[in-house]
Amino acid sequence: MGRSDVPDPGRTGAADPAAGYHAVFQSERLICRRWVAGDFGPLLAVYSDAEAMKWVGDGQPLGQDQCREWFKVTEANYARRGYGMFALVERGSGAVAGFAGLVHPGGQVVPEIKYALLRSRWGVGLASEAVLQLLRYGASVHGLGRIVATVAPGNLASQRVLDKVGMALALRQVNDDGSTTLAFEWSPPPAA
């Protein structure tokens, strides 16, 4: 990003990426864990990137104060629900590749999956790997029977991710401002 106020984006500081952290899940290439203070640099690197934020929220990048607030919200979600946003750490390098989690924006009842990766980690399947494992985690650990994801019609990459992990398009919603949001949903398969 070239900004001096973003310290070492991506490094967790630990030689072993899982050292000292409780993993929410581990997949072939990722360790998903709760956020720690050292994640602020990578968080700011992802969320202050205008291109990465094009399809997130209102499409505007976040500044340092907004990222600090996001940390507080995430801590409150951990305390309230046992889940929230998590860091995605690459197993091989120990670098934070991005963030993903299950949240309840605006207090909505149904949990929604969210994710954002460093641009340098786009296009290699990490989002699909993380989202699939988060769906399984939400169902098996927290008993979530339905998880949704929202995406703009123009965000074809995220639509492919959601389709690949088995989420189905459930609704095309026209918003108050005239824009459209696609809502995908997923439910765990019935127990055998």
C-alpha positions in Angstrom: 0.0 0.0 0.0 3.0 2.3 0.4 1.7 3.9 3.6 4.1 4.3 6.5 1.2 4.2 9.0 0.4 0.6 8.1 3.0 -1.6 9.9 4.1 -4.8 8.3 0.7 -5.8 6.8 0.2 -9.5 7.0 2.7 -10.7 9.6 1.4 -12.0 12.8 4.7 -11.9 14.5 4.8 -15.6 15.3 7.2 -18.0 13.5 4.5 -20.7 13.8 1.2 -19.1 12.5 -0.9 -21.0 15.1 1.5 -20.4 18.1 -0.4 -19.0 21.0 -3.7 -18.7 19.2 -6.9 -20.8 19.4 -7.7 -21.8 15.9 -11.4 -21.5 15.0 -10.6 -23.9 12.1 -7.7 -25.0 10.0 -7.9 -25.8 6.3 -5.3 -26.8 3.7 -3.8 -23.3 3.5 -5.4 -21.3 6.3 -5.7 -20.9 10.0 -8.7 -19.0 11.0 -8.4 -17.4 14.5 -9.8 -14.6 16.6 -8.3 -11.2 16.1 -5.4 -10.1 18.2 -3.9 -6.6 18.7 -1.2 -7.3 16.1 -3.8 -7.7 13.4 -4.5 -4.0 13.3 -1.9 -3.4 10.6 -3.3 -6.1 8.3 -6.8 -5.0 9.1 -6.1 -1.4 8.1 -4.2 -2.6 5.0 -7.4 -4.5 3.8 -10.1 -2.1 4.9 -8.3 1.1 3.8 -7.8 -0.2 0.3 -10.4 1.5 -2.0 -10.3 -1.3 -4.5 -10.8 -4.0 -1.9 -13.7 -2.1 -0.3 -15.4 -1.4 -3.6 -18.0 -4.1 -2.8 -18.1 -3.8 1.0 -20.7 -1.8 2.9 -21.0 1.6 1.3 -18.0 1.0 -0.9 -15.8 3.4 1.0 -12.4 2.5 2.5 -12.1 2.7 6.3 -9.7 4.8 8.2 -7.8 4.1 11.4 -10.6 5.2 13.7 -13.1 3.1 11.9 -10.8 0.0 12.1 -10.4 0.6 15.8 -14.2 0.6 16.2 -14.4 -2.6 14.1 -12.0 -4.2 16.6 -14.4 -3.2 19.5 -17.5 -4.5 17.7 -15.7 -7.8 17.0 -14.7 -8.2 20.6 -18.3 -7.5 21.6 -19.5 -10.1 19.1 -17.1 -12.7 20.5 -18.5 -12.0 24.0 -22.1 -12.0 23.0 -22.3 -14.9 20.4 -18.9 -16.7 20.5 -18.2 -15.7 16.9 -17.6 -12.6 14.8 -14.9 -11.7 12.3 -11.7 -13.7 12.3 -8.2 -13.4 10.9 -7.2 -15.7 8.1 -3.6 -16.6 8.5 -1.7 -18.4 5.8 -0.3 -21.6 7.2 2.9 -21.6 5.2 4.0 -18.0 5.8 2.2 -16.9 8.9 1.0 -13.9 7.1 -2.5 -12.5 7.6 -4.2 -12.9 4.2 -7.5 -11.2 5.2 -10.5 -11.5 7.4 -13.7 -13.4 7.4 -16.5 -14.2 9.8 -20.1 -14.5 10.7 -21.9 -11.3 11.8 -25.3 -9.8 12.3 -25.3 -6.4 10.6 -27.8 -3.9 11.9 -28.9 -6.6 14.4 -30.4 -8.9 11.8 -31.4 -12.2 13.2 -29.8 -14.5 10.6 -26.0 -14.6 10.6 -24.3 -13.2 7.5 -20.9 -14.3 6.2 -18.4 -11.5 5.4 -14.9 -11.6 4.0 -12.2 -9.3 2.7 -8.7 -10.2 1.6 -5.5 -8.3 0.8 -5.5 -7.7 -3.0 -2.2 -9.7 -3.2 -4.2 -12.8 -2.0 -7.1 -12.4 -4.6 -7.7 -15.0 -7.2 -6.0 -18.1 -5.6 -9.1 -19.6 -4.0 -8.5 -18.5 -0.4 -12.0 -16.9 -0.1 -13.7 -20.1 -1.2 -11.6 -22.1 1.2 -12.4 -19.8 4.1 -16.1 -19.4 3.3 -16.7 -23.2 3.1 -15.0 -23.8 6.4 -16.9 -20.9 8.1 -20.2 -22.3 7.0 -19.3 -25.7 8.4 -18.0 -24.0 11.6 -21.2 -22.0 12.1 -23.3 -25.1 11.7 -21.3 -27.5 13.7 -20.0 -25.3 16.6 -22.8 -22.8 16.9 -25.8 -24.7 15.6 -26.6 -22.1 12.9 -29.3 -23.6 10.7 -29.2 -20.8 8.1 -26.5 -18.4 7.0 -26.8 -15.7 4.4 -24.5 -13.6 2.3 -25.2 -10.4 0.4 -23.5 -9.3 -2.8 -23.8 -6.6 -5.4 -24.8 -7.8 -8.9 -21.6 -6.5 -10.3 -19.4 -8.4 -7.9 -19.0 -11.5 -10.0 -16.0 -12.8 -8.1 -17.9 -13.1 -4.8 -20.9 -14.6 -6.6 -18.6 -17.3 -7.9 -17.2 -17.9 -4.4 -20.8 -18.3 -2.9 -21.9 -20.6 -5.7 -18.7 -22.7 -5.4 -19.4 -23.3 -1.7 -23.0 -24.3 -2.2 -24.8 -21.1 -1.3 -27.9 -20.5 -3.4 -29.3 -17.3 -4.7 -32.5 -16.7 -2.7 -33.5 -13.1 -3.4 -32.9 -10.1 -5.6 -33.7 -7.1 -3.4 -34.2 -3.6 -4.7 -32.9 -1.1 -2.1 -34.4 2.3 -1.2 -31.7 4.0 -3.3 -32.7 1.9 -6.4 -29.6 -0.4 -6.2 -30.0 -4.1 -6.1 -28.6 -6.6 -3.6 -28.4 -10.3 -4.2 -29.0 -12.5 -1.2 -27.6 -16.0 -1.1 -28.3 -18.5 1.6 -27.0 -21.8 2.9 -28.3 -24.4 5.3 -26.4 -27.5 6.5 -27.2 -30.8 4.9 -29.5 -33.0 7.0 -27.7 -35.3 9.4 -27.3 -38.8 8.0 
